[in-house]
Amino acid sequence: MRMRSFIDALVRASTAIAGVALLVMVLALVADVAMANLFRRPLVGTFDLVETTLVVMVFLGFPATFLRNGHIAVDVIDHLMSPAAVVRLKRLAGALSLAFLLLLAYQMLRPAYDAWQFGERKQELGLPLWALWVPMIVGIAISAVALIAALAARARPPEA
């Protein structure tokens, strides 16, 4: 139970960071549009800032969805199968999702290292591109941990 509390706190923290990123993105866009329309002087770097905060918001927002099993699901064949078969299919889907997340995280390591090694930077803000890979890899890793916790919780029989 202690591990689950830690995972819940980790997911809450990633969700809070994603929320702050969304707030920054919205405020930057509103300020940029206002400056462009009112003073004919758009803010420099808004595109880079929005692109960066979008990455943070998306990838650090994933873990909450995995932990709460909040993905969109379409019950196409659930009505045709037994409840036990549906449970097995959901477990298989969870295992395949976990395999995909781990593969995705592994495949992200090389481009992240290349961005760090070659010193690539965003054009307007000069932000190093490897900094964008950090929330992506961390978000995917937390998502994998959250998915494992969710699968373990579903595997346990309900408490009476």
C-alpha positions in Angstrom: 0.0 0.0 0.0 2.9 2.3 0.7 4.2 1.9 -2.9 0.8 2.8 -4.2 0.7 6.0 -2.2 4.1 6.9 -3.6 2.9 6.2 -7.2 -0.3 8.2 -6.5 1.9 11.1 -5.3 4.2 10.8 -8.3 1.2 10.9 -10.7 -0.3 13.8 -8.9 3.0 15.7 -9.2 3.3 15.0 -12.9 -0.3 16.0 -13.4 0.3 19.3 -11.5 3.3 20.0 -13.7 1.2 19.2 -16.8 -1.5 21.6 -15.5 1.1 24.4 -15.0 2.4 23.8 -18.5 -1.1 24.1 -19.9 -1.6 27.4 -18.0 1.7 28.8 -19.3 0.7 27.8 -22.8 -2.7 29.4 -22.6 -1.3 32.6 -21.1 1.5 32.8 -23.6 -1.0 32.4 -26.5 -3.4 35.0 -25.1 -0.6 37.5 -24.5 0.8 36.9 -28.0 -2.5 37.4 -29.7 -3.3 40.5 -27.6 0.1 42.0 -28.3 -0.2 41.3 -32.0 -3.7 42.7 -32.3 -3.4 45.7 -30.0 0.2 46.8 -30.6 1.2 45.0 -33.8 4.1 43.5 -31.8 3.7 39.7 -31.2 5.8 38.2 -28.5 9.1 36.7 -29.7 9.4 33.0 -28.7 5.8 32.2 -28.2 5.9 29.4 -30.8 8.8 27.8 -29.0 7.3 28.2 -25.6 3.9 26.8 -26.7 5.6 23.9 -28.4 7.7 23.1 -25.3 4.8 23.4 -22.9 2.7 21.2 -25.1 5.3 18.5 -24.9 5.4 18.8 -21.1 1.6 18.9 -20.8 1.0 15.8 -23.0 3.7 13.5 -21.7 3.4 14.4 -18.0 -0.4 14.2 -18.4 -0.3 10.6 -19.6 0.4 8.9 -16.2 -2.9 9.9 -14.7 -4.7 8.4 -17.6 -2.8 5.1 -17.2 -3.2 5.0 -13.5 -7.0 5.6 -13.6 -7.5 3.5 -16.8 -9.0 6.5 -18.3 -8.4 5.7 -22.0 -11.3 5.7 -24.4 -12.5 2.2 -24.9 -15.0 0.9 -27.5 -16.8 -2.2 -26.4 -17.1 -4.0 -29.8 -16.8 -7.6 -28.8 -17.3 -7.4 -25.0 -21.0 -8.3 -25.4 -20.1 -11.4 -27.4 -17.6 -12.9 -25.0 -17.8 -14.2 -21.4 -16.8 -11.9 -18.6 -13.7 -14.0 -17.9 -12.6 -13.7 -21.6 -13.1 -9.9 -21.4 -10.9 -9.8 -18.2 -8.2 -11.8 -20.1 -8.4 -9.4 -23.0 -8.1 -6.4 -20.8 -5.0 -8.0 -19.1 -3.5 -8.7 -22.5 -4.2 -5.1 -23.6 -2.5 -3.8 -20.4 0.5 -6.0 -21.0 0.8 -4.9 -24.7 0.4 -1.2 -23.5 3.3 -1.7 -21.0 5.5 -3.3 -23.7 4.7 -0.4 -26.0 5.6 2.2 -23.3 8.9 0.4 -22.6 9.7 0.2 -26.3 8.8 3.9 -26.7 11.0 4.9 -23.8 13.9 2.9 -25.2 13.5 4.3 -28.7 13.5 7.9 -27.2 16.9 7.5 -25.6 19.0 7.7 -28.8 17.5 10.8 -30.2 17.6 12.5 -26.8 21.3 11.6 -26.5 21.9 12.9 -30.1 20.2 16.2 -29.3 22.4 16.6 -26.2 25.6 15.5 -28.0 25.1 17.8 -31.0 23.9 20.8 -28.9 20.7 21.4 -31.0 18.6 24.3 -29.8 15.2 25.8 -30.4 15.3 28.6 -32.9 13.7 31.5 -31.1 14.3 30.8 -27.4 17.6 28.9 -27.7 16.3 26.2 -25.4 18.4 23.0 -25.9 16.4 20.3 -27.6 17.5 17.6 -25.2 15.4 19.5 -22.5 12.3 18.5 -24.5 13.3 14.9 -24.4 13.5 14.9 -20.6 9.7 15.3 -19.9 8.9 12.9 -22.7 11.1 10.1 -21.3 10.1 10.8 -17.7 6.4 11.0 -18.6 6.6 7.6 -20.4 8.5 6.1 -17.5 6.0 7.3 -15.0 3.2 6.1 -17.3 4.7 2.6 -17.3 4.9 2.6 -13.5 1.3 3.9 -13.2 0.2 1.2 -15.6 1.9 -1.5 -13.6 0.2 -0.2 -10.5 -3.2 -0.1 -12.2 -2.7 -3.7 -13.6 -1.7 -4.9 -10.1 -4.8 -3.2 -8.5 -7.1 -4.8 -11.1 -5.4 -8.2 -10.5 -6.2 -8.2 -6.8 -9.6 -9.5 -5.8 -11.9 -6.7 -4.5 -11.9 -6.2 -0.7 -15.2 -7.1 1.1 
